Amino acid sequence: MALPEIIEIVPLDKPVRAEITVPGSKSITNRALILAALADGEVTLSGALWSEDTQVMTEALQKLGFQIKVEPDPEEFCNRTITVKGLGGKIPIGGTAEKPLELFVGNAGTAARFLAAFVCLGNGVYRLHGVPRMHERPQAALFQALRELGYRVESEKGNDKLPVQIFGGEQSGFPRPARDERGEGQGEGNLLNAPPHPGPLPRFAAERENIRSCQVSIAESSQFASALLLCAKVGGWKVEVIGENAEESPYVAMTSKMIEAFPHHGGNFQIEPDASSGSYFFGAFFMVPDWLGKLQMNETGQVEFVTKESEIALRHNPNTGWQIDEAFPQVFYLALNGTPASRDRNIGDSIMTAIVLGACLGKVQLKFTDLARLRVQETERVGALHDELSKCGAKVEDDRVNHILTISPSKLHGAEIETYNDHRMAMCFSVLGLKIPGIKIKNPACVKKTFPNFFQKLAAPPPKGLGATILDAKSGRKLAHKELFAE
């Protein structure tokens, strides 16, 4: 049963004690799927997110000829155990110039960027396309880097965006790599200045007499660099990452750490829960009655907020440092006291949670900086946040030159929230509705992109949920648990 077109979140009226399980990280899951396909052996991914973005990636790999088994996860409904038979750099299926192999990427930036680099390792012609918004999102820096490496990349509209046709190795003039009698690449070599690949190269790894090099800017998206680094060892690419904070970009660092830790010759890999998804429930702490705003570390090393009567914690809260949004509780706590929060330096996409809830809770002027990348994601997120918060009565200033949002203390009220088909807009404003009466969310099903059972988590009785009441905004009817899943 589908979610209604518009729902209303009813504010919580009593304290909550809950321990929430959130699905796996989208960023880690889609990186792991690429690495598993490149592995020389079978890799099992435990705790993998199963949502629109990761299904798009899985289906694309299956269309490319990879054997993938997807099984339920016993702990989290929106996770799966995914087993991938890696082929060491070989891509079994490819199209021709006359009939390219079609790969649909939806509005998944990770799928669009990672697959663009990945299919260069194949020997066919591939056409990547997605939803209209994906065709507007930047790709030029990645396409230029792939051309520097010698690959033929043709944007159909001549604007270096999707749809695009990409010509793999032989189609771009590269011969198949030499094999020894065991079918393995005949040389390892010092292939790139990029994260090391433990052990010998996988089968089919390319031997290059002259290692091909490229530069890639991460000014618009760090996914460009991650796409290249994931495939660099197998492709024989030397990748130089340039742009603001290039060496310290948290998502590039995540990619490097994953490459080092991944079982490249087969084995098991555990996907962490998504820290940005966890931000909604850490933020919900401030929405419940009777909060004191005290941070503490529990016996298992998890950060949690504690009040007189309320306690909201995340089960298996990630603490490896791979995800920048792990810092959300501390950064948000400081932001409420006037310390500027940066999208580039402090937290990632969970800054949207901080902005929306900060507009409700802030007692001083709040500043959120380095927001440029938010403008070129699922929607123009900075403008969307400004417009929808303004509807609620917030005093918000959008500095479009310096990409800063400034929020002054104000009293909020209910409004119909346009989500722009953006999952994070829907989830951030839904949490706002736990405190502010009359918050109505249009197109709530867009949360299927990363968190299909988000509304079920809000509504489930404690301790597995927050016990919130969610209504069909048109009829006023309370929605049942099964009606709250985004399909």
C-alpha positions in Angstrom: 0.0 0.0 0.0 1.6 3.3 -1.2 2.2 6.3 0.9 -0.3 9.1 0.3 0.7 12.1 -1.8 0.9 14.3 1.3 1.2 13.4 4.9 1.1 15.3 8.2 3.5 14.7 11.1 1.9 15.1 14.5 4.2 16.5 17.2 5.3 14.2 20.0 3.6 15.0 23.3 5.6 12.8 25.7 9.2 11.7 26.3 10.7 8.9 24.3 13.1 6.2 25.2 14.2 4.4 22.0 17.1 2.5 20.4 16.9 2.9 16.6 18.4 0.8 13.9 19.1 2.7 10.7 19.9 1.0 7.3 23.4 0.7 5.9 25.4 3.6 4.3 24.5 4.3 0.7 28.0 5.7 0.1 29.7 2.6 1.5 27.3 0.2 -0.2 27.7 1.5 -3.7 31.5 1.7 -3.3 31.5 -1.8 -2.0 29.5 -3.1 -4.9 32.0 -1.7 -7.4 35.0 -3.1 -5.4 33.2 -6.5 -5.1 32.7 -6.7 -8.9 36.4 -5.9 -9.3 37.5 -8.5 -6.7 39.2 -11.7 -7.7 36.7 -14.0 -6.0 33.3 -14.0 -4.3 32.6 -11.2 -1.8 29.7 -11.1 0.7 28.5 -7.6 1.7 26.7 -7.7 5.1 24.4 -4.9 6.2 24.2 -3.4 2.7 21.5 -0.8 2.1 18.6 -1.9 -0.1 17.1 1.3 -1.5 16.5 2.9 -4.8 20.1 4.1 -5.3 21.7 0.7 -4.4 19.1 -1.2 -6.4 20.0 0.9 -9.4 23.7 0.0 -8.9 23.0 -3.7 -8.4 20.7 -3.9 -11.4 23.4 -2.2 -13.6 26.1 -4.7 -12.5 23.7 -7.6 -13.2 23.0 -6.1 -16.7 26.8 -6.0 -17.2 26.9 -9.8 -16.5 27.8 -10.1 -12.9 26.3 -12.9 -10.7 24.8 -11.2 -7.7 22.7 -12.9 -4.9 20.5 -10.7 -2.7 19.2 -12.1 0.6 17.3 -10.6 3.6 19.1 -9.1 6.5 17.9 -10.5 9.9 18.4 -7.2 11.8 17.2 -4.4 9.4 14.3 -4.7 6.9 16.0 -2.2 4.5 19.3 -4.0 4.5 20.4 -7.0 2.5 23.2 -9.5 2.4 24.6 -9.2 -1.1 27.0 -11.7 -2.6 28.9 -10.7 -5.7 31.1 -13.0 -7.8 34.0 -10.7 -8.7 35.8 -11.2 -12.0 39.0 -9.4 -11.3 38.4 -6.5 -13.7 36.6 -8.3 -16.4 33.2 -7.0 -17.5 31.3 -9.8 -19.2 28.7 -7.9 -21.3 29.0 -4.8 -23.4 27.2 -3.3 -26.4 28.3 -2.0 -29.7 28.6 1.4 -31.3 25.4 0.7 -33.2 23.6 -0.7 -30.1 25.2 0.4 -26.8 24.4 -1.5 -23.6 21.8 0.7 -21.8 22.5 1.4 -18.1 19.9 3.4 -16.1 21.2 5.2 -13.1 18.1 7.0 -11.8 19.1 10.0 -9.8 21.9 8.2 -8.1 25.1 10.3 -8.3 27.2 7.4 -7.0 25.9 5.0 -9.6 26.3 7.5 -12.4 29.9 8.5 -11.5 31.2 5.1 -10.4 29.8 3.2 -13.3 31.1 5.8 -15.8 34.7 4.9 -14.7 33.9 1.2 -14.2 32.7 0.5 -17.7 35.9 1.9 -19.2 37.4 -1.4 -18.0 35.1 -3.3 -20.3 35.4 -3.8 -24.0 32.0 -2.7 -25.2 30.1 0.5 -25.7 27.8 1.7 -22.8 25.1 4.3 -22.6 24.4 5.8 -19.1 21.2 7.7 -18.6 18.9 8.6 -15.7 16.0 10.8 -14.6 15.8 14.4 -15.9 17.5 15.8 -12.8 20.4 13.4 -13.2 20.9 14.8 -16.7 21.3 18.2 -15.2 23.9 17.3 -12.6 27.7 17.9 -13.2 29.9 15.3 -14.8 32.4 17.3 -16.8 35.4 16.9 -14.5 35.0 13.1 -14.5 34.5 12.8 -18.3 37.5 15.0 -18.9 39.6 12.8 -16.7 38.5 9.7 -18.5 39.4 11.3 -21.8 42.8 12.1 -20.4 43.2 8.4 -19.7 42.5 7.8 -23.4 38.8 6.7 -23.3 36.2 7.9 -25.7 33.4 9.6 -23.8 30.6 11.2 -25.8 27.9 13.3 -24.1 24.9 13.1 -26.4 23.9 16.8 -25.9 27.5 18.0 -26.1 27.3 19.5 -22.6 29.4 16.9 -20.7 26.4 15.6 -18.8 24.2 12.5 -19.1 23.1 10.8 -21.3 26.6 9.7 -22.3 28.1 7.0 -24.4 31.4 5.5 -23.1 33.6 3.3 -25.1 35.5 0.7 -23.1 39.1 -0.5 -23.5 39.2 -2.1 -27.0 36.6 0.3 -28.3 38.8 3.2 -27.3 41.9 1.6 -28.9 43.4 -0.3 -26.0 44.4 -4.0 -26.6 43.3 -6.7 -24.2 46.0 -7.1 -21.5 48.5 -9.9 -21.8 47.9 -13.1 -19.9 50.2 -15.8 -18.6 49.2 -19.4 -18.8 47.0 -19.1 -15.7 45.0 -16.3 -17.3 46.6 -13.7 -15.0 48.1 -10.3 -15.8 51.8 -10.6 -16.4 53.0 -7.6 -14.4 52.1 -5.7 -11.3 54.2 -2.6 -11.5 53.9 0.7 -9.7 50.6 1.6 -11.2 49.4 4.8 -9.5 49.8 7.2 -6.7 46.5 6.2 -5.1 45.4 3.9 -2.3 47.4 0.7 -2.3 45.8 -2.6 -3.5 46.8 -5.3 -1.1 48.4 -8.4 -2.5 48.9 -9.2 -6.2 46.6 -7.7 -8.9 43.4 -9.5 -9.7 43.1 -11.6 -12.8 42.6 -9.5 -16.0 44.4 -6.5 -14.4 45.8 -4.4 -17.2 49.6 -4.4 -17.8 50.6 -1.0 -19.1 54.0 -0.2 -20.6 53.2 3.5 -20.0 50.9 4.2 -17.2 48.1 6.6 -18.2 47.6 9.6 -15.9 44.8 12.1 -15.3 43.9 14.9 -13.1 40.4 15.2 -11.6 38.9 18.2 -9.8 36.5 17.6 -6.9 35.4 21.2 -6.8 31.8 20.1 -7.8 31.8 16.6 -6.5 34.2 14.3 -4.7 32.5 11.4 -6.4 34.5 12.1 -9.5 37.7 11.2 -7.7 36.2 8.2 -5.9 35.0 6.8 -9.2 38.5 6.9 -10.6 40.3 5.6 -7.5 37.9 2.6 -7.1 39.0 1.4 -10.6 42.5 2.8 -10.8 44.6 -0.2 -9.8 42.8 -2.6 -12.2 42.8 0.1 -15.0 46.4 1.0 -14.6 45.5 4.7 -13.9 47.5 7.2 -12.1 45.0 9.7 -10.6 45.9 13.1 -9.2 43.1 14.7 -7.2 42.9 18.5 -7.3 40.6 21.1 -5.9 39.7 22.6 -2.6 40.9 20.4 0.3 41.6 17.6 -2.2 43.8 15.6 0.1 41.4 15.9 3.0 38.0 15.5 1.3 36.2 13.1 3.7 34.5 11.2 0.9 37.8 10.7 -1.0 39.3 9.6 2.3 36.4 7.1 2.7 37.2 5.6 -0.7 40.9 5.3 0.1 40.2 3.6 3.5 37.7 1.2 1.9 40.2 0.2 -0.8 42.7 -0.6 1.9 40.3 -2.6 4.0 38.4 -4.5 1.3 38.8 -8.2 0.7 40.0 -8.0 -2.9 40.5 -11.8 -3.2 37.1 -12.8 -1.8 35.7 -12.8 1.7 33.2 -10.8 3.8 32.8 -7.0 4.2 30.5 -5.3 6.8 28.7 -2.2 5.7 28.3 0.4 8.4 24.9 2.0 9.3 24.4 5.3 7.5 25.5 8.2 9.7 23.6 10.8 7.8 20.4 8.7 8.3 21.3 8.5 11.9 21.3 12.4 12.1 17.5 12.4 11.8 17.1 10.4 15.0 19.9 12.3 16.9 18.1 15.4 15.8 14.7 14.0 16.9 16.1 14.0 20.4 15.8 17.8 20.4 12.2 17.5 19.3 11.0 15.4 22.2 9.6 17.0 25.3 11.8 17.5 28.3 15.3 17.5 26.7 18.3 18.8 28.5 20.8 18.6 25.6 23.5 16.6 27.4 25.9 14.5 25.4 27.4 11.3 26.9 29.1 8.1 25.7 27.4 4.9 26.7 29.0 1.6 27.7 29.4 0.4 24.1 31.1 3.6 22.9 28.0 5.1 21.3 27.3 8.8 21.5 23.8 9.5 22.8 21.7 12.4 24.1 20.2 12.0 27.6 17.3 13.9 29.3 15.4 13.4 32.5 13.0 11.0 30.9 14.0 10.7 27.2 16.8 8.8 25.6 17.3 8.2 21.9 20.3 6.1 20.8 21.4 4.4 17.5 22.1 0.7 17.5 25.5 -0.1 16.0 26.3 3.6 15.7 29.3 3.9 13.3 32.5 5.0 15.0 35.3 4.1 12.5 35.7 7.7 11.2 34.9 6.6 7.6 31.7 8.8 7.5 32.0 12.5 8.2 28.4 12.6 9.4 29.5 10.6 12.5 30.3 14.0 13.9 26.7 15.3 13.6 25.8 15.1 17.3 28.7 17.2 18.4 28.6 19.6 15.4 24.9 20.2 15.8 25.2 20.8 19.5 27.9 23.4 18.9 26.0 25.0 16.0 23.0 25.6 18.3 25.4 27.7 20.4 26.5 29.8 17.4 29.6 27.9 16.1 29.5 27.9 12.3 29.0 24.5 10.7 30.7 23.7 7.4 29.5 21.2 4.8 33.1 20.6 3.7 34.9 20.5 7.0 32.6 19.5 9.8 29.8 17.3 8.5 28.4 16.2 5.1 24.8 16.0 3.9 23.6 15.8 7.5 24.1 19.6 7.5 20.6 19.7 6.1 19.3 18.2 9.3 21.2 20.8 11.3 19.9 23.7 9.2 16.2 22.7 9.5 16.3 21.8 13.2 18.5 24.8 13.9 15.8 27.1 12.5 13.5 25.7 15.1 15.8 25.5 18.1 18.4 28.2 17.7 18.4 31.0 20.3 21.3 32.9 18.6 22.1 33.6 15.0 23.3 30.4 13.2 25.6 30.1 10.2 26.0 27.2 7.8 28.9 27.5 5.4 30.5 25.9 2.3 27.2 24.9 0.9 28.1 25.1 -2.9 27.9 21.4 -3.5 24.4 21.2 -2.1 23.2 23.3 -5.0 24.1 20.6 -7.6 22.7 17.5 -5.9 19.2 15.9 -6.0 17.8 19.4 -6.2 19.2 22.9 -5.6 19.2 22.2 -1.9 20.3 25.5 -0.5 17.5 27.3 -2.3 15.0 24.6 -1.4 15.9 24.9 2.3 15.6 28.6 2.2 12.2 28.6 0.5 10.6 25.8 2.6 11.9 27.2 5.9 10.7 30.6 5.0 7.2 29.1 4.5 7.4 28.0 8.1 8.2 31.5 9.3 12.0 31.1 9.6 14.3 34.1 9.0 16.8 32.7 6.6 19.3 34.6 4.4 20.9 32.8 1.4 24.3 34.3 0.5 24.5 32.8 -3.1 28.0 34.3 -3.6 29.7 32.7 -0.6 27.2 29.8 -0.3 26.3 30.6 3.3 22.9 30.2 5.0 22.3 32.5 8.0 19.3 31.8 10.3 18.1 34.2 12.9 15.9 33.2 15.9 12.2 33.1 15.0 9.0 31.3 15.8 8.0 28.6 13.4 4.6 27.4 12.3 3.2 24.6 10.1 3.3 24.6 6.3 3.0 22.3 3.3 6.6 21.3 2.4 7.6 20.8 -1.2 10.3 18.1 -1.2 11.5 18.5 -4.8 11.7 14.7 -5.1 14.6 15.0 -2.6 14.8 12.3 0.1 16.7 14.5 2.5 14.2 17.4 2.3 11.4 15.0 3.2 13.2 13.5 6.1 14.6 16.8 7.6 11.2 18.5 7.6 9.5 15.4 8.9 11.7 15.5 12.0 10.8 19.2 12.3 7.2 18.1 12.4 7.8 16.2 15.6 7.8 19.6 17.4 6.1 22.1 15.1 2.3 21.5 14.5 1.0 21.4 11.0 4.1 20.2 9.0 2.8 18.5 5.9 5.2 16.6 3.6 4.5 16.4 -0.1 5.7 13.4 -2.1 6.9 11.5 1.1 7.7 8.4 -1.0 10.9 10.1 -2.3 12.6 8.7 0.9 12.9 5.4 -1.0 16.1 6.7 -2.5 18.0 5.9 0.7 15.6 5.1 3.6 12.4 3.4 2.5 11.2 2.6 6.0 12.0 6.0 7.5 8.4 6.8 8.3 7.9 3.4 9.8 10.8 4.2 12.2 9.2 7.4 13.2 5.8 5.8 13.9 6.9 2.5 15.4 6.3 2.3 19.2 9.3 2.6 21.4 11.9 1.2 21.8 12.2 0.4 18.1 10.7 3.7 17.0 9.6 7.1 18.2 5.9 6.5 18.5 4.9 9.4 16.3 1.5 9.7 14.7 1.5 10.2 10.9 -1.7 11.2 9.1 -3.0 11.2 5.5 -3.0 15.0 5.2 -6.0 15.1 2.9 -8.3 12.8 5.0 -6.8 13.2 8.5 -6.7 9.5 8.9 -3.9 7.9 10.9 -1.7 5.8 8.7 -1.0 2.2 9.6 2.5 0.7 9.8 2.2 -1.0 6.4 1.1 2.2 4.7 4.3 4.1 5.8 6.8 2.1 3.6 8.0 4.1 0.6 7.8 2.0 -2.6 
